[in-house]
Amino acid sequence: MNSFLSTSRDRSVAHFYANMAVNSNNIRYHPVLFEIEVNTTRTDTKPFADLKYDSQFSDENEVLFMTGSIFRVVNVKKGSQDDPFWSIKLILCGEEDNQLKEVFKYLKDELDDETDMGSVGKVLYDMGKHEQS
C-alpha cells in the first residue's frame, strides 16, 4: 500500500464513509469503525498528522497515519441491530512494543527473510486460514 490511512476524530464522519461501503449493495462488506488510541508522547511509532487546521475539509477532523503504522488490537465488538457497525479498538504502537517484538521475531524466523507470496501463504496457513493461503 503506497498511501496513508485516513481517519476522523468525528464518529459521524466515520459513519458516513463506512455507510458508503454498506450502501454499495456488496454483501461481502461489513461496516467497521476503528477506535484508535494514540499516545502522543511515544517516539517509536510511525508519524501521523492531525489535519484539522490544514485540510480543505476541516470539519472532517481528519487524522492521517503513515503506511506501515502498527496497531495492536485491544478488542472487537460485533454490531447490533440498532448499530450494525463492528467496533474494533486499536492502539498505535511501535516496533519496540514488547508484545510485538515476539511476533516480529516469530515471523522473521519463520519467513527466513523471504517476502514473497509463498511466505505470506505459509503465515496464513499457520494461522488456520487455509482457503486464503
N, C-alpha and C positions, 0 to 999 in steps of 0.2 A: 504494500500500500504506500503510495507516494503522496499522501495528503495529510491533513490534520483531522482530528476528531473534534467536530463542532458540537458543543453542548450549550445549555442555557441554565441560568440560575432561576428562571421563571418556569414553574411547573406547567402553567397554561400554554406557554410556547412549546415546551417539550411535548405536551399532549397533542398540540396542533400538528406537529411534524410526524409524530407516531401515528396519528389518525390517518395521515396520507397513505401509509402502507396498508392500514386496515381497509380503507375505502377503495383500494385498488382492486378489490374483489379477488385477491390472491389468497386462497385459504392456507397457503404454506406459511404465511407470516402471522406472527402473534405480536401484539403491541407490548413493548417493554420500555420501562422507564428505569434508567440508571441513576441512582443517587450516589454521587461521588464525594467522598470526604477528602479534603486536601489539607495537609499540614504545610502552611506557607513558610515554616522555618526550616524545613528539610532542604538539604543541598544536594542530595544524591538522586533526585528524581529528574526525569526529562523536563525540559521547560514547558510551561503553559502560559497562556496570556488571557487576561480579562479584557475583553474588547468593549466594555460598556461605553467608554468615552472615546473610542477610536473607530467605532463602527457606524456605517451609514444607517443601520437599524439598531440604534442604541436601546430601544425598548425591548429588544430580544434578550438583553443581558447575556450576550454570548461569551463563552469561555472556550478557547481552543487548546487542545492538548496535542503535543508533538507526536508524530509517528514513533512508535517504539515505547510509548509510555506504558508502564507496568501497573496493573491494578490487581489488588487482592480481593477476591470475592468474600464478603462478610456473610451475606445471607441472600436467599432467593425466596420471594413470596409470590405464590400464584394469584392471579387476578380473581376477582369475584364477579357475580352477575352485575352488581352495582358499579364496579370499576374493573373492566376487563384487562387492564394493564398489569402485566407482571412487574414486580418491583425487585430490582437487583441492587443491593448495596455494595459499593466498591470503596476501596481506599487506595489512593495513589501512593505507590511506593517505589523504591529504587532497587537496583540490583544488589545492594548491600543489605537488604532486608533479610534477617536471619532465616525465616521460614523459606524464603525463596532461594536462598543460597543452596539449600539441599535439592530443590527442584532443578535448578540450573546445573548443579553438579551431576545429578542423575541423567539429565538429558544429554549433557556433554559426553558423559561416559558411554551412554547407550548409542549415541549417534556417531561416535568416533570421528568428530569434525566433519561429518557428511551433512549436507543440507539440500539433498535432492528430494524428489517426490517419494522415492522409496523409503527414505528415512522418516518422512512425515507419515507415510502409511504405516510404518512399524510402530511409531508412537501411538497412532490411532488404534491400531490392533491391540497393543498392550493395554490401552485404556478400555478395551472391550467394545470399541466401535468398529466391529468387523465389516459392516456394509460400507462404511465410509472409507475404510482403509483400502 
